[in-house]
Amino acid sequence: MIRDQDTQRLLLDTVTRFVRERLIPAEEEVAETDRIPDAIVAEMREIGFFGLTVPEAYGGFGLTMEEEVELTFELTRASPAFRSIMGTNNGIGSQGIVIDGTPEQKDKWLPRLASGELIGSFALTEPGSGSDAASLTTTAKLDGDVYVVNGTKRYITNAPEAGLFTLMARTDPAQKGAAGVSAFIVEAGSPGITVGKPDRKMGQRGAHTADVIFENCRVPVGNLIGGREGQGFKTAMKVLDKGRLTIGAACVGAASRMLDDTLAYTLSRKQFGEPIANFQLIQAMLADSQAELYAARSMIVDAARRRDDGQDVSIHASCCKMFASEMCGRVADRCVQAHGGAGYISDYPIERFFRDVRLFRIYEGTTQIQQLIIGRALAKRGSAMTY
Ligand SMILES: Cc1cc2nc3c(=O)[nH]c(=O)nc-3n(C[C@H](O)[C@H](O)[C@H](O)COP(=O)(O)OP(=O)(O)OC[C@H]3O[C@@H](n4cnc5c(N)ncnc54)[C@H](O)[C@@H]3O)c2cc1C
């Protein structure tokens, strides 16, 4: 749902200009230094990028899902690292509180997440628990008016920058699965938390992940999200349903950038006396990419509208995440191919994007996990979704 076309147009124009004038020109520096310049982060804060999805009552823009995906299509035409630094505040790092937090928790934390004063991170994955997230072993044991947390979280986006973690931990060790898991808000500076060295990654330089180790970390009872034990896994899944639509939108943005760059290259590169864009085999790659890009964009807008409408979109979100991330991988591969040797050389953005977008098929639920979610739901229904 777009609440006000004029305001949305204004916001989209601001993002488009910011991407063109500030982000794309800084991409190489970010890739070389593995750091987003402070000035750019400050501008992002000023424009309000950290609070796009936080409700207006807490200082954010309170974007609807449709407004958010439209904005993400534009924003993610620049390197994914730029989305990553503000992405957790708009997604997995804030939505646990937005969706299931108590009024006190919202009052206390959301304004600081919306302003970007705090960076929020989402700590679910562990060394022994990735796709099988419900098997997590980090424990939170009640001791008077605090929970004592012990365990290690792995690959946590923005952990080195984080001021606040949404942490999933087991409060009931007798319950081995999802039912024993609770979600907490944990301040990064709390005693007993160590953030590991940033991981060395295949791509997305400028976006950082690290281990987060909890050793007898004492978390106030008031930081249990929603004030109820045993709800944490459900909270995490609600957060991820929304996140999967945003990741899908990021895949559309990245794919449209790669296709644009490739069009420019194939129109200027000549072989056999003419631009290679004139060759039908190159056009086939461009056409397949365009058609798939359009399909991904359309399904994401549809799912976003349904979510705004109050429908349960968990299957739609998995379809979107799976299709859009796989589409993005195929587009990246074709675009490298259409660049020929240049596609393998780091002077061209496509080489970097090829590595950057590989992540989309892995995090927030791999393609195989999306297949399982969709497949199981279909088997349960016994019929195709008729929309
Ligand atoms: C850069 C990066 C950022 C990340 N950010 C975060 C973050 O902010 N917060 C967070 O909590 N996590 C984060 N993650 C973790 C990410 O969500 C997990 O890596 C992902 O869910 C996969 O888990 P895994 O790595 O343990 O792989 P595994 O679960 O070990 O999977 C390995 C392979 O087995 C397949 N597989 C697993 N189970 C099945 C099955 N039942 N059937 C078929 N195939 C199966 C998978 O699809 C995959 O191909 C991040 C990861 C990366 C790399």
The ligand as an SDF file (V2000), in Angstrom:
LIG
                    3D

 53 58  0  0  0  0  0  0  0  0999 V2000
   27.5310  -12.7040    5.4080 C   0  0  0  0  0  0  0  0  0  0  0  0
   26.5310  -13.3880    6.2970 C   0  0  0  0  0  0  0  0  0  0  0  0
   25.7070  -12.6170    7.1010 C   0  0  0  0  0  0  0  0  0  0  0  0
   24.8310  -13.2530    7.9920 C   0  0  0  0  0  0  0  0  0  0  0  0
   24.1030  -12.4910    8.8660 N   0  0  0  0  0  0  0  0  0  0  0  0
   23.4000  -13.1110    9.8680 C   0  0  0  0  0  0  0  0  0  0  0  0
   22.7840  -12.3480   10.9060 C   0  0  0  0  0  0  0  0  0  0  0  0
   22.8190  -11.1150   10.9150 O   0  0  0  0  0  0  0  0  0  0  0  0
   22.1550  -13.0110   11.9040 N   0  0  0  0  0  0  0  0  0  0  0  0
   22.0780  -14.3730   11.9520 C   0  0  0  0  0  0  0  0  0  0  0  0
   21.5010  -14.9040   12.8900 O   0  0  0  0  0  0  0  0  0  0  0  0
   22.6420  -15.1280   10.9590 N   0  0  0  0  0  0  0  0  0  0  0  0
   23.3110  -14.5320    9.9360 C   0  0  0  0  0  0  0  0  0  0  0  0
   23.9140  -15.2780    8.9520 N   0  0  0  0  0  0  0  0  0  0  0  0
   23.7790  -16.7220    8.9990 C   0  0  0  0  0  0  0  0  0  0  0  0
   22.9720  -17.3040    7.8490 C   0  0  0  0  0  0  0  0  0  0  0  0
   21.6070  -17.0120    8.0150 O   0  0  0  0  0  0  0  0  0  0  0  0
   23.2730  -18.8120    7.7840 C   0  0  0  0  0  0  0  0  0  0  0  0
   24.6140  -18.9310    7.3310 O   0  0  0  0  0  0  0  0  0  0  0  0
   22.3240  -19.5580    6.8790 C   0  0  0  0  0  0  0  0  0  0  0  0
   21.0330  -19.5830    7.4200 O   0  0  0  0  0  0  0  0  0  0  0  0
   22.7880  -20.9960    6.6250 C   0  0  0  0  0  0  0  0  0  0  0  0
   23.1670  -21.6490    7.8080 O   0  0  0  0  0  0  0  0  0  0  0  0
   24.5850  -22.4000    7.8760 P   0  0  0  0  0  0  0  0  0  0  0  0
   25.6220  -21.4300    7.4130 O   0  0  0  0  0  0  0  0  0  0  0  0
   24.7440  -22.9720    9.2100 O   0  0  0  0  0  0  0  0  0  0  0  0
   24.5020  -23.5290    6.7850 O   0  0  0  0  0  0  0  0  0  0  0  0
   23.9150  -24.9900    7.0110 P   0  0  0  0  0  0  0  0  0  0  0  0
   22.6160  -24.9290    7.6950 O   0  0  0  0  0  0  0  0  0  0  0  0
   24.9720  -25.8620    7.5900 O   0  0  0  0  0  0  0  0  0  0  0  0
   23.6530  -25.4470    5.4970 O   0  0  0  0  0  0  0  0  0  0  0  0
   24.6610  -25.9720    4.6420 C   0  0  0  0  0  0  0  0  0  0  0  0
   23.9770  -26.4800    3.3620 C   0  0  0  0  0  0  0  0  0  0  0  0
   23.0440  -27.5110    3.6930 O   0  0  0  0  0  0  0  0  0  0  0  0
   21.7670  -27.1800    3.1990 C   0  0  0  0  0  0  0  0  0  0  0  0
   20.7490  -27.7230    4.1080 N   0  0  0  0  0  0  0  0  0  0  0  0
   20.6570  -27.5740    5.4480 C   0  0  0  0  0  0  0  0  0  0  0  0
   19.5960  -28.2210    5.9090 N   0  0  0  0  0  0  0  0  0  0  0  0
   18.9810  -28.7900    4.8420 C   0  0  0  0  0  0  0  0  0  0  0  0
   17.8350  -29.6080    4.6750 C   0  0  0  0  0  0  0  0  0  0  0  0
   17.0460  -29.9390    5.7030 N   0  0  0  0  0  0  0  0  0  0  0  0
   17.5180  -30.0320    3.4330 N   0  0  0  0  0  0  0  0  0  0  0  0
   18.2900  -29.6780    2.3860 C   0  0  0  0  0  0  0  0  0  0  0  0
   19.3960  -28.9160    2.4800 N   0  0  0  0  0  0  0  0  0  0  0  0
   19.7290  -28.4870    3.6950 C   0  0  0  0  0  0  0  0  0  0  0  0
   21.7410  -25.6580    3.1300 C   0  0  0  0  0  0  0  0  0  0  0  0
   20.7610  -25.1920    2.2200 O   0  0  0  0  0  0  0  0  0  0  0  0
   23.1510  -25.3800    2.6730 C   0  0  0  0  0  0  0  0  0  0  0  0
   23.2160  -25.5430    1.2890 O   0  0  0  0  0  0  0  0  0  0  0  0
   24.7430  -14.6710    8.0280 C   0  0  0  0  0  0  0  0  0  0  0  0
   25.5600  -15.4340    7.1760 C   0  0  0  0  0  0  0  0  0  0  0  0
   26.4450  -14.8140    6.3330 C   0  0  0  0  0  0  0  0  0  0  0  0
   27.3350  -15.6810    5.4700 C   0  0  0  0  0  0  0  0  0  0  0  0
  1  2  1  0
  2  3  1  0
  2 52  2  0
  3  4  2  0
  4  5  1  0
  4 50  1  0
  5  6  2  0
  6  7  1  0
  6 13  1  0
  7  8  2  0
  7  9  1  0
  9 10  1  0
 10 11  2  0
 10 12  1  0
 12 13  2  0
 13 14  1  0
 14 15  1  0
 14 50  1  0
 15 16  1  0
 16 17  1  0
 16 18  1  0
 18 19  1  0
 18 20  1  0
 20 21  1  0
 20 22  1  0
 22 23  1  0
 23 24  1  0
 24 25  2  0
 24 26  1  0
 24 27  1  0
 27 28  1  0
 28 29  2  0
 28 30  1  0
 28 31  1  0
 31 32  1  0
 32 33  1  0
 33 34  1  0
 33 48  1  0
 34 35  1  0
 35 36  1  0
 35 46  1  0
 36 37  1  0
 36 45  1  0
 37 38  2  0
 38 39  1  0
 39 40  1  0
 39 45  2  0
 40 41  1  0
 40 42  2  0
 42 43  1  0
 43 44  2  0
 44 45  1  0
 46 47  1  0
 46 48  1  0
 48 49  1  0
 50 51  2  0
 51 52  1  0
 52 53  1  0
M  END
$$$$
